[in-house]
Amino acid sequence: MWWVLAGLALASGFYLPGVTLHTFNESQVLELLVDKLDSARTELPFNYYDLNFCKPNHIQQRHENLGQILQGDRIEPSKYTLRMNVNVTCAQLCQQNNTSEDMERFRWMIDNEYRASWVLDNLPAGLRVVLTAGESGTRLSYYEDGFPIGYKDGEVYYIYNHAHIIVKINQVEMDPEPKWVIVGFLVNPMSVSNCSTRVFKDYYNAIALYPEEVVYKADFIPSPAKVSPAVLDQAMSYSYSVSFEESEVHWTSRWDYYFRSGGSSENEVHWLSIINSFAMVLFLSGMVAHILGRTLRKDITLYNERADSEESEETGWKQVHGDVFRPPLYAGVFAVLVGSGVQLVGMTVLTLFFASLGFLSPAHRGGLVTTVLLLFVFMGVFAGYSSARLYKFFGGEHWKTNTVATAFFLPGCCFSMFFLINLCIWAEQSSGATPFFHLLSLLVLWLGISVPLVFLGSAIGHKKPALTAPCEVSRIPRPLNILQGVARLKTICVMAGSLPFGCMFIELSFVMKSLWHHSLVYYLFGFLFLCFFVLVITSAEVSILMTYILLNREDYRWWWLSFGVAGSSGLYLFGYSVIYFLTELELTRLSSIVLYFGYMLLASGAYALVTGAIGFWATFIFARTIYSLIKVE
């Protein structure tokens, strides 16, 4: 077991190269690209040139994949001129004239803490940040994605009109001439009224004294007291400097600085999460093992002895053997929900598997979102199959209606919510709004691939022999002997849903920060895969445990309970998202709030379907197993 844990932990920090290694000759032109402007205060991305920055003569937008489009990425060329290993000091870029509308847009974005994103050789522009850990004062530097566009001092707005670009390079020994690879890309934004001032030169000389592993000290961060700043005005002058620095970092490790956001303490928290989750699993496994190993064995022996002695008195879960496999209320709806959950389980397992191997590293821009979409579409065949098999077991006759409902329920809910959110983003004129052509692409994926695959899976499942129950269902339902404490039992079942949520709680906080703060790169998919493995076991065990308690009370209505016990963890996830919104986020616009709660509602529903489907199928196998071991006349 420990070698599996060690392997997954290593996979969490390892990634296969996301792009082909690019080598550059001396003085070769490097293409610096600009991406979106983004903010954690609005969650609304905008095109880089929505602000009046210096533009090249011809702007040709790059071809992005579907994942990049959905994330709001709009990569375009820039006017910056970089040549490999050629340092530049105070090069003038352009002079821009701002209208009153341009200046108001600058003010709005500075107030909302917007950051600019640049790309060089597939590396995002990093802003160096330092952490001081413990009493020893150990310093650890890491890169944040993007850099601010300006700042506000009192009522005055200042623009970062100068970019000090630092390119880390590593020489590759290749004949007949040496070549270089880019292993780091930093941008120090500055606000200067005159690029040639003595103070500005002193700034560069000072920060050059600090080695690579130490952050540029806060004393040298540009401020009105240190450098004559550029006040936002109608006429703005933009400039840049370029420094090439040799580094010992290898090309395959160049993303490590982006992954260091929490240092060793963050890894300790991840391991604490795993240990906590496994402790919970061991506790639950002990309880379930007690039931299966002692209580159930005793029950089965007792029931079989009574059957041999022709005693008619029956108690406990054997009492309802003639009704335990009676179809539940709204059997068709139940089959659709379980089928949709199976589709999400398959998508999640494969996504985490590929991500743990490194195929979905941040180097693959938009790769994670694209993979999730494609896997969701192709997992439709399993949704149709499982839904049809369960519906046939219930004796349903309208299998075509069941298939159509399975094909349209979950994708329809997702697309409807996405379309509503997209309308809100489109009204804000944000680049995050998905263009009409790509909306059609999503419809093609749904109606052209997912729906036929659901029908294919349903046809295969319908043609197979129906699942058999170990006990024949009686024609007349047994009257329910409702005992006291039913409401208390239901409350306990809902509370039990906190256990599957608890398995993911600590890791979920890192995922939420990565999603909604835009300053962290989540890559620890190995840890996430381990947490999901624990989630599967926990969901199965809590559903089995609560179902056994219900059957012991001679109540055979276990179908919805087995799904709802683990599925209620989705309620806890949505509750957590509300608390996270109130304590961690500072969203300033109604469209941002709609976007946040819309996506979190979808995530909570998907989480409920995943855990509910796992809990049901585990309980179904459990019920078939225990009732096949008793003698029934």
C-alpha positions in Angstrom: 0.0 0.0 0.0 2.8 2.4 0.9 4.4 2.1 -2.5 1.2 3.2 -4.1 1.0 6.2 -1.9 4.6 7.1 -2.6 4.0 6.7 -6.4 1.0 9.0 -6.4 2.8 11.6 -4.2 5.6 11.7 -6.7 3.1 12.0 -9.6 1.6 15.0 -7.9 4.8 16.9 -8.4 5.9 15.5 -11.8 4.6 16.4 -15.2 5.4 15.3 -18.7 6.6 18.3 -20.8 3.6 20.2 -22.0 5.2 21.6 -25.1 8.1 20.7 -27.3 11.4 22.0 -26.1 12.3 25.2 -28.0 15.9 26.2 -28.4 17.0 29.7 -29.5 20.1 31.0 -31.2 22.0 34.1 -30.0 20.1 37.2 -30.9 17.1 35.3 -32.2 13.8 37.1 -31.9 11.6 36.0 -28.9 7.9 36.4 -29.4 6.3 37.9 -26.3 2.5 37.4 -26.3 -0.2 39.1 -24.2 -3.1 37.3 -22.6 -6.2 38.5 -20.7 -6.6 41.0 -17.9 -8.0 39.2 -14.8 -9.1 40.0 -11.3 -10.1 37.9 -8.3 -12.5 40.8 -7.2 -14.7 40.5 -10.3 -13.9 37.1 -11.9 -14.5 38.9 -15.2 -11.5 38.6 -17.7 -11.0 41.2 -20.4 -8.8 41.4 -23.5 -5.4 42.9 -22.9 -6.0 45.6 -25.5 -9.3 46.7 -23.9 -7.0 49.0 -22.1 -5.2 51.6 -24.1 -1.8 49.8 -24.1 0.7 49.9 -26.9 -0.5 47.8 -29.8 1.3 46.3 -32.8 0.3 47.3 -36.2 -1.4 44.0 -37.0 -3.1 42.1 -34.2 -3.9 38.5 -35.2 -5.4 36.5 -32.4 -4.0 33.0 -31.8 -6.0 29.9 -32.3 -7.1 28.7 -28.8 -8.5 25.4 -27.9 -12.0 25.1 -26.4 -10.7 25.0 -22.9 -8.8 28.3 -23.3 -11.9 29.9 -24.8 -14.0 28.8 -21.8 -11.4 30.2 -19.5 -11.4 33.6 -21.2 -7.9 33.3 -22.6 -7.3 35.6 -25.7 -3.6 35.3 -26.6 -2.4 38.1 -29.0 1.0 39.4 -30.2 2.7 42.4 -28.4 4.8 45.3 -29.5 7.7 44.3 -27.2 11.0 43.4 -29.0 13.1 40.7 -27.3 16.2 39.0 -28.7 17.9 36.1 -27.1 20.7 37.2 -24.7 20.5 40.8 -25.7 20.0 43.1 -22.8 18.0 46.3 -23.2 17.8 49.4 -21.0 15.0 51.9 -21.1 13.7 51.2 -24.6 10.8 53.4 -25.6 7.8 51.4 -26.6 5.2 54.0 -27.6 3.3 57.1 -26.6 -0.4 56.7 -26.0 -3.1 59.3 -25.8 -6.0 58.5 -23.4 -9.5 59.7 -23.8 -11.6 60.3 -20.7 -13.2 56.9 -21.3 -9.8 55.2 -21.4 -8.8 56.8 -18.1 -12.0 55.8 -16.5 -11.5 52.2 -17.6 -7.9 52.3 -16.2 -9.3 53.6 -12.9 -12.0 50.9 -12.7 -9.5 48.2 -13.3 -7.0 49.5 -10.8 -9.7 49.8 -8.2 -10.6 46.1 -8.9 -7.0 45.0 -8.8 -6.7 43.7 -12.3 -3.5 41.9 -13.3 -2.0 41.6 -16.8 -0.9 38.2 -18.1 2.0 37.8 -20.6 3.4 34.6 -22.2 6.9 33.9 -23.3 7.7 30.4 -24.7 4.5 29.1 -23.1 5.6 30.4 -19.6 3.3 32.9 -17.9 4.9 36.2 -16.7 5.8 35.7 -13.1 5.8 38.3 -10.3 8.3 37.2 -7.7 7.0 36.8 -4.1 8.9 35.9 -1.0 7.9 33.9 2.0 9.7 33.9 5.3 9.2 30.6 7.1 9.5 29.9 10.8 11.9 31.5 13.4 14.9 30.5 11.3 13.9 33.1 8.8 14.2 30.8 5.8 13.3 32.6 2.7 11.5 31.0 -0.2 10.6 32.7 -3.4 7.9 31.7 -5.9 6.1 33.2 -8.9 2.6 34.6 -9.0 0.9 34.4 -12.4 0.5 38.0 -13.8 1.3 41.4 -12.5 -0.7 44.5 -11.5 -1.4 47.2 -14.1 -1.1 50.1 -11.6 -1.9 51.3 -8.1 -3.7 54.0 -6.2 -2.2 56.3 -3.6 -4.9 58.4 -1.9 -7.0 59.7 -4.7 -4.2 59.6 -7.3 -3.9 56.7 -9.8 -0.5 55.6 -11.1 0.2 53.4 -14.1 2.9 50.8 -14.3 4.2 52.1 -17.6 7.6 50.5 -17.5 8.2 46.7 -17.5 11.5 45.3 -16.3 11.5 41.9 -18.1 13.8 39.3 -16.7 14.4 36.1 -18.8 16.1 33.2 -17.2 18.0 31.1 -19.7 20.0 27.9 -19.7 22.6 27.1 -22.3 22.3 23.8 -24.2 25.5 22.3 -25.5 24.7 21.9 -29.2 27.1 22.0 -32.2 28.0 24.0 -34.2 26.9 26.9 -32.0 25.4 27.1 -28.5 21.7 27.4 -28.1 19.6 28.5 -25.3 16.3 27.5 -23.6 14.1 29.7 -21.5 13.6 28.5 -18.0 12.1 31.6 -16.3 10.1 34.7 -17.2 9.7 37.5 -14.7 8.2 41.0 -15.0 8.8 43.7 -12.5 6.2 46.4 -13.3 7.2 50.0 -12.5 5.7 53.5 -12.6 8.3 56.0 -13.9 7.9 59.4 -15.4 11.4 59.3 -16.9 13.2 56.1 -17.7 16.6 57.7 -17.7 16.5 59.2 -14.1 19.4 58.4 -11.8 17.0 57.0 -9.2 15.7 54.5 -11.7 19.3 53.3 -12.6 20.1 53.0 -8.9 17.0 50.7 -8.5 18.4 48.3 -11.2 21.8 48.3 -9.7 20.4 47.5 -6.2 18.2 44.6 -7.2 21.0 43.1 -9.3 22.9 42.4 -6.1 20.4 39.8 -5.0 20.8 36.2 -6.1 18.1 34.3 -7.9 16.7 32.5 -4.9 16.0 35.7 -2.9 13.2 38.0 -3.7 13.9 41.6 -4.6 13.4 43.3 -1.3 10.3 45.3 -0.6 12.5 48.4 0.0 13.2 48.5 -3.7 9.6 48.1 -4.9 8.7 51.2 -6.9 6.8 53.8 -5.0 6.4 57.6 -5.1 9.1 57.9 -2.5 11.7 55.9 -4.5 11.0 56.7 -8.1 9.2 59.6 -9.8 5.9 57.8 -10.7 3.8 58.1 -13.8 0.4 59.6 -12.9 -2.5 58.4 -15.1 -3.0 61.2 -17.6 -4.1 61.8 -21.2 -0.6 61.3 -22.5 1.2 58.2 -21.3 4.7 57.1 -22.3 5.5 53.3 -22.1 9.0 51.8 -22.0 10.7 48.5 -21.1 14.0 46.9 -20.1 15.2 43.4 -20.7 17.7 41.4 -18.6 18.9 37.9 -19.5 20.2 35.9 -16.6 21.8 32.5 -16.8 20.2 29.9 -14.5 21.0 26.4 -13.5 17.3 25.4 -13.6 16.6 22.7 -16.2 13.9 23.2 -18.8 11.8 20.3 -17.4 11.8 22.0 -14.0 11.0 25.5 -15.1 7.5 25.4 -13.7 8.7 24.6 -10.2 8.7 28.2 -9.0 5.0 28.5 -9.9 4.4 25.4 -7.8 6.1 26.6 -4.7 3.4 28.9 -3.4 3.2 27.2 0.0 6.6 25.6 0.3 7.1 22.6 2.4 4.4 23.6 4.9 1.8 23.3 2.1 3.0 19.7 1.4 2.7 19.0 5.1 -0.9 20.2 5.0 -1.7 18.0 2.0 -0.3 15.0 3.8 -2.2 15.9 6.9 -5.3 15.9 4.7 -4.5 12.4 3.4 -3.8 11.1 6.9 -7.0 12.6 8.2 -9.0 11.0 5.4 -7.5 7.6 5.9 -8.1 7.8 9.6 -11.8 8.4 8.8 -11.8 5.5 6.4 -10.3 3.2 9.0 -12.9 4.2 11.5 -15.8 3.6 9.1 -14.2 0.4 7.8 -14.0 -0.9 11.4 -17.7 -0.2 11.9 -18.7 -1.8 8.7 -16.4 -4.8 9.3 -18.0 -5.2 12.7 -21.4 -5.4 11.0 -20.3 -7.7 8.2 -18.1 -9.9 10.4 -20.2 -10.3 13.5 -23.7 -8.9 13.5 -24.5 -10.1 10.0 -23.0 -13.5 10.5 -25.0 -13.9 13.6 -28.2 -12.7 11.9 -27.7 -15.0 8.9 -27.0 -18.1 11.1 -30.1 -17.3 13.2 -32.4 -16.8 10.3 -31.2 -20.0 8.6 -31.6 -22.1 11.8 -35.2 -20.8 12.2 -35.9 -21.7 8.5 -34.6 -25.3 9.2 -36.7 -25.6 12.3 -39.8 -24.2 10.5 -40.2 -21.4 13.0 -42.3 -18.7 11.4 -41.2 -15.8 13.5 -39.0 -13.4 11.7 -37.4 -10.2 12.9 -35.0 -7.6 11.6 -33.9 -7.2 8.0 -35.1 -10.7 6.9 -38.6 -9.6 7.7 -38.7 -7.4 4.6 -37.1 -9.9 2.2 -40.3 -9.9 0.1 -40.2 -6.1 -0.4 -36.6 -5.1 -0.2 -36.2 -5.2 -4.0 -39.5 -3.6 -4.7 -38.9 -0.7 -7.1 -38.8 2.7 -5.4 -41.1 5.6 -6.0 -40.2 7.5 -9.1 -38.1 4.6 -10.3 -37.4 6.3 -13.7 -36.1 9.4 -12.1 -33.9 7.4 -9.7 -32.4 5.5 -12.7 -31.6 8.7 -14.5 -29.9 10.2 -11.4 -27.8 7.1 -10.9 -26.8 6.9 -14.6 -25.8 10.6 -14.5 -23.7 9.9 -11.4 -21.9 7.0 -13.1 -21.1 9.3 -16.0 -19.5 11.8 -13.7 -17.6 9.1 -11.8 -16.1 7.9 -15.0 -15.1 11.4 -16.1 -13.6 12.2 -12.7 -11.5 9.0 -12.4 -10.0 9.3 -15.9 -9.4 13.0 -15.5 -7.5 12.5 -12.2 -5.6 9.6 -13.7 -4.3 11.5 -16.7 -3.7 14.6 -14.5 -1.7 12.6 -12.0 0.5 11.3 -14.8 1.2 14.9 -15.8 -0.6 15.0 -19.1 -2.8 17.9 -17.9 -0.1 20.1 -16.4 -0.5 23.9 -16.6 1.9 23.8 -19.6 -1.1 22.5 -21.6 -3.1 25.7 -21.7 -6.8 24.8 -21.5 -5.9 21.1 -21.6 -7.7 20.3 -18.3 -11.0 22.0 -19.2 -10.9 20.4 -22.7 -10.2 17.0 -21.3 -13.0 17.2 -18.7 -15.5 18.2 -21.5 -14.4 15.4 -23.8 -14.4 12.7 -21.1 -17.8 13.9 -19.9 -19.1 13.5 -23.5 -17.6 10.1 -24.0 -18.7 8.8 -20.6 -22.3 9.2 -21.9 -22.2 5.6 -23.0 -21.8 4.4 -19.4 -24.6 6.7 -18.2 -27.0 5.2 -20.8 -25.9 1.6 -19.9 -26.2 1.9 -16.1 -29.5 3.8 -16.3 -31.0 1.2 -18.7 -29.8 -1.8 -16.6 -31.3 -0.3 -13.4 -34.5 0.7 -15.2 -34.9 -2.8 -16.6 -34.4 -4.2 -13.1 -37.2 -2.1 -11.9 -39.4 -3.5 -14.6 -39.8 -0.2 -16.4 -41.5 -0.3 -19.8 -40.7 3.1 -21.2 -37.0 2.6 -21.8 -36.9 5.1 -24.7 -38.2 7.8 -22.4 -35.6 6.8 -19.8 -32.8 7.0 -22.4 -33.9 10.5 -23.5 -34.1 11.7 -19.9 -30.6 10.4 -19.2 -29.2 12.0 -22.3 -30.7 15.4 -21.6 -31.0 15.8 -17.8 -27.4 16.4 -16.7 -26.0 18.0 -19.9 -29.1 20.1 -20.1 -28.8 21.4 -16.6 -25.1 22.2 -17.2 -25.7 23.9 -20.5 -28.6 26.0 -19.2 -26.7 27.2 -16.2 -23.6 27.9 -18.4 -25.8 29.8 -20.9 -27.2 32.0 -18.2 -23.8 32.7 -16.8 -22.5 33.4 -20.3 -25.3 36.0 -20.8 -24.2 37.8 -17.6 -20.6 37.8 -18.7 -21.5 38.9 -22.2 -23.4 41.9 -20.8 -20.2 43.0 -19.1 -18.4 42.8 -22.5 -15.9 40.4 -20.9 -13.6 38.2 -22.9 -14.8 35.4 -20.6 -18.1 35.3 -22.7 -18.0 32.3 -25.0 -18.5 33.3 -28.6 -21.5 32.0 -30.5 -19.4 29.6 -32.7 -18.0 27.9 -29.6 -21.5 27.7 -28.1 -22.4 25.8 -31.2 -19.4 23.6 -30.7 -20.6 22.7 -27.2 -24.0 21.8 -28.7 -22.4 19.6 -31.3 -20.5 17.8 -28.6 -23.7 17.3 -26.6 -26.2 16.5 -29.4 -23.8 15.0 -31.9 -21.7 12.8 -29.7 -23.0 12.6 -26.1 -26.6 11.9 -27.0 -25.9 9.1 -29.5 -23.4 7.5 -27.0 -26.1 7.5 -24.3 -28.5 5.8 -26.7 -25.8 3.3 -27.6 -25.1 2.5 -24.0 -28.8 2.3 -23.3 -29.4 -0.1 -26.2 -26.6 -2.4 -25.0 -27.9 -2.3 -21.4 -31.5 -3.0 -22.5 -30.6 -6.0 -24.6 -28.7 -7.6 -21.7 -30.6 -9.9 -19.3 -32.1 -8.1 -16.4 -30.3 -8.1 -13.1 -31.8 -10.7 -10.8 -32.8 -10.3 -7.2 -32.0 -13.0 -4.7 -35.5 -12.7 -3.2 -38.8 -12.7 -5.1 -40.8 -9.6 -4.7 -44.2 -10.2 -3.1 -47.3 -9.1 -5.0 -48.7 -7.1 -2.1 -46.5 -4.6 -0.3 -45.9 -5.3 3.3 -47.4 -2.7 5.7 -44.7 -0.6 7.1 -44.3 -0.8 10.8 -43.1 2.8 11.4 -41.3 2.9 14.7 -40.5 6.0 16.7 -37.4 7.9 15.8 -37.8 8.0 12.0 -37.2 11.7 11.9 -34.1 11.2 14.0 -32.8 8.5 11.6 -33.3 10.8 8.6 -31.4 13.6 10.4 -28.6 11.2 11.2 -28.5 10.1 7.5 -28.1 13.8 6.4 -25.4 14.3 9.1 -23.6 11.2 7.8 -23.2 13.0 4.5 -20.6 15.2 6.2 -18.2 12.3 6.2 -17.7 12.1 2.4 -17.4 15.9 2.4 -14.8 15.8 5.2 -12.6 13.6 3.1 -12.1 16.4 0.6 -12.4 19.4 2.9 -8.7 20.3 3.3 -7.8 19.6 -0.3 -10.9 21.5 -1.4 -9.6 24.7 0.1 -6.5 24.5 -2.2 -8.8 23.9 -5.2 -11.0 26.8 -4.3 -8.0 29.1 -4.0 -6.7 28.0 -7.4 -10.1 28.5 -9.0 -11.1 31.9 -7.5 -8.0 33.7 -6.6 -6.0 33.3 -9.8 -2.7 33.5 -7.9 -2.0 29.8 -7.4 -1.4 27.0 -9.9 -3.0 23.8 -8.7 -1.0 20.8 -9.8 -1.1 18.3 -6.9 -3.5 15.9 -8.7 -1.8 12.9 -7.0 -3.1 14.1 -3.6 -6.5 14.8 -5.2 -6.6 11.3 -6.6 -5.9 9.9 -3.2 -8.6 12.0 -1.7 -11.0 10.8 -4.3 -10.1 7.2 -3.6 -10.9 7.8 0.1 -14.1 9.6 -1.0 -15.3 6.4 -2.9 -14.7 4.2 0.2 -16.3 6.6 2.6 -19.4 7.1 0.4 -19.9 3.4 0.0 -19.5 2.7 3.7 -21.8 5.4 5.1 -24.5 4.3 2.6 -24.2 0.6 3.6 -24.2 1.4 7.3 -27.3 3.6 7.2 -29.1 1.2 4.9 -28.5 -1.7 7.2 -29.8 0.3 10.1 -33.0 1.1 8.1 -33.6 -2.5 7.1 -33.1 -3.6 10.7 -36.0 -1.3 11.5 -38.0 -3.4 9.0 -38.3 -0.4 6.6 -37.6 -1.5 3.0 -37.5 2.0 1.5 -33.8 2.0 1.1 -33.3 3.0 -2.5 -33.4 6.7 -2.2 -31.8 6.6 1.3 -28.7 4.8 -0.1 -28.4 7.5 -2.8 -29.2 10.4 -0.5 -26.9 9.6 2.5 -23.7 10.0 0.5 -25.3 12.4 -1.9 -26.2 14.9 0.8 -22.5 15.8 0.9 -23.3 18.0 -2.0 -25.3 20.2 0.5 -22.2 20.5 2.6 -20.2 21.6 -0.4 -22.6 24.3 -1.3 -22.7 25.4 2.3 -18.9 25.6 2.3 -19.1 27.7 -0.9 -21.4 30.2 0.8 -19.0 30.5 3.8 -16.1 30.8 1.4 -17.8 33.6 -0.4 -18.5 35.5 2.8 -15.1 35.1 4.3 -12.5 34.8 1.4 -13.9 36.6 -1.6 -14.7 40.3 -2.2 -16.7 40.1 -5.4 -18.0 43.5 -6.4 -20.5 42.9 -9.2 -23.8 41.1 -9.5 -22.6 39.2 -12.6 -19.6 38.0 -10.6 -21.8 36.7 -7.8 -24.1 35.0 -10.4 -21.0 33.4 -12.0 -19.6 32.2 -8.6 -22.8 30.7 -7.2 -23.9 29.3 -10.6 -20.7 27.3 -11.0 -20.6 26.3 -7.4 -24.3 25.1 -7.6 -23.3 22.9 -10.6 -20.2 21.6 -8.7 -22.3 20.8 -5.7 -24.9 19.0 -7.8 -22.2 17.0 -9.6 -20.6 16.1 -6.2 -23.9 14.9 -4.9 -24.5 12.7 -8.0 -21.0 11.2 -7.8 -21.2 10.3 -4.1 -24.8 9.3 -4.4 -24.1 6.9 -7.3 -21.2 5.4 -5.5 -23.2 5.0 -2.3 -26.1 3.4 -4.2 -24.2 0.8 -6.2 -22.2 -0.2 -3.1 -25.4 -0.6 -1.1 -27.1 -2.5 -4.0 -24.3 -5.0 -4.0 -24.4 -5.3 -0.2 -28.2 -5.9 -0.2 -28.0 -8.5 -3.0 -25.2 -10.3 -1.1 -26.8 -10.5 2.4 -30.2 -11.6 1.0 -28.6 -14.3 -1.1 -27.1 -15.8 2.0 -30.4 -16.5 3.8 -32.9 -19.3 3.2 -36.3 -17.9 2.1 -39.3 -20.0 1.7 
